[in-house]
Amino acid sequence: MIKVTLKDGSKKEVKKGSSVFEVAKEISGRLAKEAIVGEVNGKLVDLNYILNEDVELSILTFNEEAGRETFRHSTAHIMARAVKKLYPNAKLAIGPAIENGFYYDFDVDQNLTPQDLEKIEKEMKSIIEKQEVFERFELSREEALAKMKALDEPYKVELIENLPEDAIISFYSHGEFVDLCAGPHMFNIKAIKAFKLLSATGAYWRGDENNKMLQRIYGTCFPKASMLEEHLARLEDAKKRDHNKLGRELQLFTTNEYIGQGLPLLLPKGAKIIQILQRFVEDEEERRGYELTKTPLMAKSDLYKISGHWQLYKDGMFVLGDEEVDKEVFGLRPMTCPFQIMAYKNTQKSYRDLPKRYNETSTLFRNESSGEMHGLIRVRQFTISEGHLMVTPEQLEDEFKGVVSLINYFMDVLGISNDITYQFSKWDPNKSDKYIGSPKQWEAAQDQMRTILDHLAIDYVEAEGEAAFYGPKLDIQFKNVHGKEDTIITVQIDFALAEKFDMTYIDKNGEKKYPYIIHRTSIGCYERTLAMLIEKYAGKFPAWLAPVQVKLLPIADRHLDYAYELKSKFEAKGIRVEVDARVESVGYKIREARLERNPYMIIIGDNEIENQNVSVRSRDKGELGSVDFNEFLKDLVEEIETRKILLEQ
């Protein structure tokens, strides 16, 4: 007998040589039915894994993340088997589990259509009905290469060739299907009760645009049909909220092939929202002691060589000129820190001058690969609420807290405080060539940031290898409607650049010291923030942020004069208003106004002119009926000035 310590801390004696699945059956029949994967001493294993010694064991179901991942990965393999059955010449690439689903990349001769996906789904159901089990086996490198070459799987051959010399090379067979895979996989595939293939799109092999374009099939799967239905309903809602679609429909932005990828055109309504945000941010930062700078959009390579960007970030920059030919080579700025450092160095600073807080609405340029472009989320030119704080060691914690307080204030006003998460991004000590500074400096800076974050009492996760090259950072994360997590705001502690630029202050003892630099954004990239707000509110922006706050709908031409009279009164109070003067029925105008998602529409007819009032329809509250114009104007001004958010989320 051996002793098994279960995840609740209880201990159980089982027969030596028992499988994880057999232990699950001893615990309960229901657990055995729902079990997907085991975790033995912290390592995920198949349910048929044999226990020969005392272990710590967790038996995981779809309720745990590792269980869901195994469930999805197993379904991806079943899909790959179905594809190979229907398209024998298809070559296998990779097929991981992802959040809420899975995908698999194939090199296949034809473009897969929705009808093809239906055929693949049908074949998957046939495979599942056979109830064959996944079987794991290992091969030497030579045997593995020979097997994949014999099966004519060139992408698998490449993957094997790139594995470390000491790697364990494992495969899983499922019926006649064999795939290179680390596993683990499900034991009971009949538990895959509900699945759906969602789309087939192009994807470069290994994400490199220089490689061949493959076809990626996305899918999702659940143990219950009801769970699939709920998920598909959420996906349908996500499609409606997708900023890339909705932002164009609402005429907030567009793109043009002659201008290029990642270079969106902000149309008047989208530009108005960003103008409102920029003025809001700059005014609030000024109230909090920031000083505005305006610095060039480019600089000589000399500047970036001092900071280290040229050596470590040049591939991500737009470079103007050729170093081998031109006397001076310039780079469009990917960030503003070197420029604001030079602004600081304009005069010698004393400790009495610190903290020095610089802010700037900065247009930046980054040479993102074409495959990474997506709407307003990832672009090549963008504008951020950038800032740098030069502080003494004693001021570091309070100033860092002040930055986080400012960020949280903006998130509260935008109504997204409950949608963000915090990530403490650290360096990767195994890749020290990616960073400047010594290990000792990095550990000290990270210890300081961890202490500050703990004092702030915020929940955060740690992520190794995600730091900036000059220091650790706090990343504020937001998930888009498709579940992909993006960084919207960063706060970084920099211990290195001041010394590289010989940026100093005179301390109390008259000695020159290097300040810490806090790099930060306060509302992030304005384009990405706009995308986030489009999706958060499904285009129904709060009144203070809406590009058009009131739409006036005269019923007939004789009502136009009163409509324009009201327009002037609204505009005198700074309210953004439009008149729909088209010769159309009022019903048509109302339907159009609803599609525009403006906060208020006012219908103007004979009664309104006679009684000198307004008939108001609120996007959020519904029909308000006939109301006194001055009362409505007063309430609307208050709603806008206090930046109220009336929507039920």
N, C-alpha and C positions, 0 to 999 in steps of 0.2 A: 504494500500500500504506500501511497505518497500523499503528502498534504498539499492542498490547494487553498491559497488565500484569495477569497473573492473580493470584488471591488468595494463591497460594503464592510470589509474588514473581517467578515466571518471566515471560519476555516472548515474545510471539508476533506475527509479522507476518501480517496478514489483508488481504484486498482491501477497499478503501474501499467503503462501501455495503453491507457484509455485515450481516446481522442477528445478534443475540445467539445465536439458535438455530443459525445456520449456523456460528458460532464453536464452539458446543458440539459440533456434529457433527464439526468438524475435530479437536477434542481427542479425542473417543471416541464411538462409537455408543451406549455405555451411558449416558454423561453426557447425550447428546441425548435419550435415552429417558426419563431420570429428571428432567431439568431442569424446573423449575417457573417460575422468575422470574430475572431478571438484576438485578445491582446495578452501575450505571455511575457511577463517580466518587461513590460513596456514596448514589446515588439509585436506588430500586427502579423497574424498567422491565419492560414486557412482553418476551417472548422474540423478538417480531418487531420490536423496536426496532432502528433502523438506526444503525450506527456510521460516522461520517464523519470522525473525528479520533482522535488518540492518546488512549486512555482507560485507567483502571484498571477492570477487569471481574471480577466474581465471578458465577459461575453457580450458583444455589442450588437444592437439591433438598429433599425432605421432611425430610432430616436437619437442616436449618437452620431456625431459628425463623421467619425471613421466608418461607421456602419453605412451611412448614406454614400460616402465616397466609394466604398467597395461595391455597393449595390449598383451605382452608376457605372463604375468601371467595368463590371461584369456585363452590364447591358451593352456597353460600347463594344466589347468583344463579340457579343452575340450579333450586333449589327454588322461588325466586320465580317463575321462568318457568312452572314446573309449576302453581303455585297460580293464576296468571293464566289458564292454559289451562283449568283445571278450574272456576275461579270468576271469570269475566270481569269481574264488578263489584267484585272486591277492589281496594282501594287500597294501594299500596306505601308503607311508611314507611322504616325503616332495616334493614340486614342485615349486621352486621359479623361478622368472625371473632372468636372468643373462645378462651380456653384450652381445648384438647381438643375444639373444635367450632365451632359457629356458631349464629346465630339470625337470624330475620327477623320484623319486625312488620308485621302486615296489619290493615287495617280491612275486615273481612268480615262479612256479614250473619248468618252462622250460627256457632254454637259448634262448633269442629272437634273431632271425636272420634278415638279411636285408629283406627277404620275409615277415616276421612278421611285420616289420616296415611299409611295403607297405600296408598291410592289415589294420593296425592301421590308417594310413593316409586316406585310403578309408572310414573308419568308421567315422573319424573326419569330412570329407567332408559331409557325410550324416547328422551328428549332426548339422553342421553349417547351412545346408539347411533348417532345421526345424525352425531356427531363434527364438529359445526359449531364454528367458532372464534369467540372473542371479538374484536370489532373496536372500537377506540377512535376517538372523534371529539370535537372541541371545538366549542362554539357560543358566541356572544356572550350576554350576560345577557338581552337582549331575545329572541333566538332560543330560548334555553333555556327561558325562561318561557313563550313561545308554544307550544313543543313539549310541555311538561308540562301546560299547560292544555288543549291539544288532546287529549292522552291521558287527561284527567280524573284527574290525579294531584295532589291538593291538598297532600299532605304534601311532595312533592318541590318544589312551587312555594314552599312556606314555607321549605324548606331553601335554595333558590336565593336567595330574597329576603334571607336572613340571611347570605349569603356576603359577605366583604369586597369592596369595589368593584373591587379589582385582581385578584380571584381568577380563576384559569383554570378554566372550567367545562367539565368533560369528561363524556362518556357512553360506555357500552359497549353495543353491540348483540350479541345472540346469537340468530341466526335472526330471528324476528319480534319478539323481546323487546328492549326498550330500557330502560336504567336509568341514572339520574344516579349517577356513580361516579368517584372519583379513581383507582381501580385500584391496582396492576396486576392482571392476570388470567392464568390459565393459557393455554397455547397448545394443549396436548394434553389434552383433557378425558377421553379414554378411559382416562387414568391413574387416574381416580376409580373404583376397582374395588369399593370397599366403603363403604357409608354407611347410616345409620340415623336416622330421625326419632324423637326421644325423647319429646317432650311438646308440648302446646299449652297455654299459660297466659295469663292476663291481664297486660297491661303498659300503663301510662299512656303516652301520647305524650309523649316527652321526659322521662319519669320524673316528671311533674308530676300530682299527683292531681286537680288542677283541669281537666286535659285529658281527652279521650275515652279510654276503655279500649279498647285494641287487643288483637289476639291475637298472641302471640309463639310461633313454632314453633322449638323447639330441635332441633339435629341434630348428628351427629358423622360424620366421614368419614376414610378412610385409603386408601392405595394398595394395601393387601393385606387380604384377608379375615381372615387370622390376627390382624392388628393390631386389627381391629375386634372380633373375638371376645375378645381379651385386654382391650380397653378396656371392653366391655360387662360382662365379669366383674368388673372393678374397680368399675364403676358399681353393680353388684348388691351388692358388698361395702359400698360407700359408703351405699347405702340402709339396709342392716342396721345400720350404725354411726351414721347420722344422729341427732344428739342430740335433734332435735325429735320424732322418732318413738320412739327407744329410751328417752329420758329419761322420756317419758310411760308407756311400757310398764313400766319399772322403778319407776314411781311416785316419781320424784325431783321432778318439778314438773308443774304443769298451768296452764291459763289458763281464764278465765271471762269470758264476754261482758259480764256486768254490771259487772265490775271494769274491763275495757278492754284494748285492745291494748298490748303492750309492758310489761305489768304482771303478770309471772308469779307464781304462787303456789308457793313452795318447800314441798313436802310433807316430812314428817318425815325421810325418808331423804336427800333432797337437802339439807335444812337441816342435817342432821348432818354431811355432807361439808363444807359451807361452814364450819360451826363448827370442825371439825378444822383446816381450812386457816387460818382466822383466828387460832386459838390458836397454831398453829405459826408463822405469820408474826409475830405480835405478840411472842411469846417470843424469836424469833431476832433481831428488830430491837432489842429491849431489850438483848440480849447485845451488840449492835453499837453501843450508845451512843445509841439513839433515845429520845426522851422523848414519851410519849403525850399527846395532847390530845383533848378532846371539844368540838366547836364546834357552833353552831346549824345547823339544816337550812335556814334562810332568813335573809335580811337585808334591810334597807331598800335601796332603789335607790341611795341615796347611796354605799354601799360599792362597788357594782358600777360606779358612775360614776367613782370614783377609779381602779379597776383597768383600766377600759376595756371590761369585759364588757358593760356596758349599751349602749355605743355600737356595739360590734362583734359582740356575741353575743346581743343581746336576743331575736332571733327564735328562738333555740334554747333559750330559758328559759321556765319557767312563771311568769308574772307575776300577782301577787295585788293587784288594785286598778287604778284608772284615774288616770293622772297628771293628767288635766284636772279630776278631781272630788275625789279623795282627798288628804288632807293628807300621808299616808304611803303609799307603794307598796312592796310587798315582792316579792322574787323567791326562789323555791326555788333553792338553790345548784346550779350546774352543775359547780362545782369548789370546792376548799377553800382554795386559796392565799390569797385575801384575808383569810380568817378566821385562818389560822395566822400571817399577817403581823401582824395585830392582836395576836395572842397574844405574838409576839416583841416588839412595841412596848410591852408592858405595863411593862417596865423598860428603862432605858438599858443597852445592852450594851457591853462592852469587847472589844478584840481577844482578850483572854484567855478570853472566854466562847465564842469561836468555834473550831471550827465548832459551830453549834447545829443539832441534828437533831431535827425534829419528825415524828412519824408519827401517823396516825389511820386507823381503819377507818371510811371516810366513805361515807354514803349520799348519792347525788347524783341530780339530776333533769335530764333533757334532753328537749326537746319535739321528738322525732323525728317525721317524717311517717309516716302510717299505712302507706304503701307500703314503708317501710324496715324494718318490724318483722320479726324472725325469731327465734323460739324464745328462747334465752338469749343469743344473739349480739348482737342490737341491741334494746335495751329502753329504756323511758322512766324507770324508776327502777332504780338499780343501786348496788352497794357495791364500793369499791375499796380497795386497800392504799396509801393516799395518804401522801405525805411531802414535806417541804420542808427543804432544808439551806441555812442561811445561812452563807456562807463568805467569807473574805478572798480576794483574787486569788491569793495564794500557795498557798492551800489548795484551789483549784478543781480542779486535775487529780487530786490524791490522793483527794479526796472523790468526784469523778465516777467514778474507778476503783473506789472502795469500793462505790458504788451498783451498778455493773455486776457486781462480784464477788458481791454479795448476790443480784442477779437470777439470775446463772448458777448459784449454789448452789441456789436454789429450782427452777430448771429441771432441774438434775441430779437432785434428790430426786424431782421429779414424773416423771422419765424422759423428758423431751421435749427435751433439749439438742440432739439431732441433727435435730429437726424445726423449729427456729427459724432465722430469718435476720435480719440487721440492716440497717436503712435509716437513712441520714443525711438527715433532712428539713430542707430549707432554705427560705428565703423566696423569693418571686417579686418581684424588683425592679421588674417592670412593673406590679405591682398594690400599690404601696406604701400605698394607703389601707386595705388589709386589716390593717396592722400598726402597732404603736407603735414609736417609736425612729427614729433616723436611719440612712441607708444606711451611714454610717461605722461606727456601732455594730453594725449587722447583720453587716457584713463582718468586723469584729474578732471578734465572738462566734463566727461560723462558722469562722473561721480557728483559733480556740482549740479548738473542738470537733473539727475535723478533725485537729489535732495530737494531741489526747488519744486519739481513735479509732485513729490510726496507732500511737501508743505502746502501745495495748492489743493491737495486732496482730490485730484481728478483721476478717473479710471483711465489707464493707458496700457497699451501693449508695447513690448520691446521688439524691434526689428533690426537684426544685424545686417550690416552691409548697405543700409539705406541712408547713411549720413551724407552730408555735403563733403567735398574733399578737404574743406578747411575746418570742419567742426560738426559735432552732433546737433540734432535738430528735433523739434517737436513738430510733427505733421498732423494737421487737422484733416480728417478723411470724410468723404461724403460718397454715398453710393448712388449711382445714376439709376434710372428706371429699369435698366437691364441687369442690375445687381453688381456691375463693375465698380470697384472702389477707386476713386480718384483723390489725389491730394489737392485740396483747394487753398490751403494756407500753411505756411511754414514759419517757424521761429528757430533761429540757429544761434548757438554760442560759438563765437570765433575767437580762438586763442592765438592764431598764427599770422593773420594778415597784417596786423598793426606792426609787428616786427619786420615783416617783409617790406613794408612801405616806410619803415622808420617813422611811424606815426606815434607821437608821444604827447604826454602832458607833464607839467611840473608838479610834483607832489608837495606835501606840507613841509618836507625837509629840503626843498629846492632841488630835488633830483629828478631826472627824466625817467618816466615810466611808460610802459606800453599799456594802453587801455584795453579792456575787453571790448569786442564789438558784438552787438546783438543785431543779426540780420533778421528782418521780419517783413511779412506782408500783413495787412490788417483785414482786408476783405478779399485778398487773393487776386487772381487774374480776373479782370472784369468780364472778358468773354466767357470764361468758364463759369463765373458766377451767374451770368445771364442764362447760360445753358441750364445751370442747376435750378434757377428760379422758374424758368419755363416749365421744367419737369415737375418741380415741387407743386406749383400752382396750376398745372395744366393750362398755362396761358392766362389764367384768371388772376392777374397781378393785383395786390392790394391797391386801393385807390391812390395812395401817395406815390406809388411807383408806376402806375399804369400810364402808358404814353398818351392815351386819350381817356380822360376821367368821366366826361359826360358827352353823350351823343344826343343831339337835338333832332327830332323827327317831325317836321311839319307835315300835316296831312295833305294840304293842298298849297298851291302857289300863294293864295291870299294869306297864308299863315307865316310866310317867309319873313316879313318885316319884324313880327314879334319874336321869331326865332333868332334873328340877328341882334335884336335888342337884348335878348337874354344872353346871347353869346358875349356881347360887350360887357355885361355886368359880371359874368363868370370870369372873363379874362382880367377884369379890373382887380379881382381877388387872386389872380395867379393860377386860375384853374384851367386846365387844358381841355378844350371843348371843340367839337366839330359839328357842323350842320349838314345833314343829308338833304341836299336841295334837289335831288334827282326827281324827275317826273315818274314816280313809281307809286304803287299802292302802299299804304302805311303798313299793311301786313308784310309785304316784301321787305320794307325797310327794317321792320322789327326783327325778322328772321336774319337779315344780314348783320344787324347790330349784335344779335346774340352770338353769331359766329365770330365776331370780332372780340367778344368777351370783355367789353367795356364795363366798368363798375355800375354806371347809371345810364339809362336812356330816358329821355323826356319826350312825351308825345304832345304835340301842340295842335289844337284845333279851335273851333269857334268858342267852346266853353272856356278854354284856358285864356283866350284873349278877352272874352267878356268879363271873367272874374279876376283877371290878372293873377292867375296862379299857375301851377304846373302839375301835370300828370306824370308821376315818377314810377319807373320800374327799376328795382334794384336787382342786379345780377345775383346777389347773395341772399337778400331777404324777400325777393319776390315783389309782387304788386304792392306799392305803397299808396296808390290812389292819388286823388287830387290834394295837393298840399300847398301851403303858403310858400311863395318863392323865397322870401327872405329867411324863413325858418329853415327851409331846405338848404339854402346857401350857407347859413350859419353852421348847421350840423356838418355839412360837407367840408367846410374849412377846418373845423375841429378834427374831423376824421383824418384829414390829410396832414395837418400840423402835428398831430400826436402819433402819426404813422400807425394807425390801428390796423390790425389784421382781423377781418371779420369772417373769413372763410372757415368752415368746419373741415378739418383735415381727416 
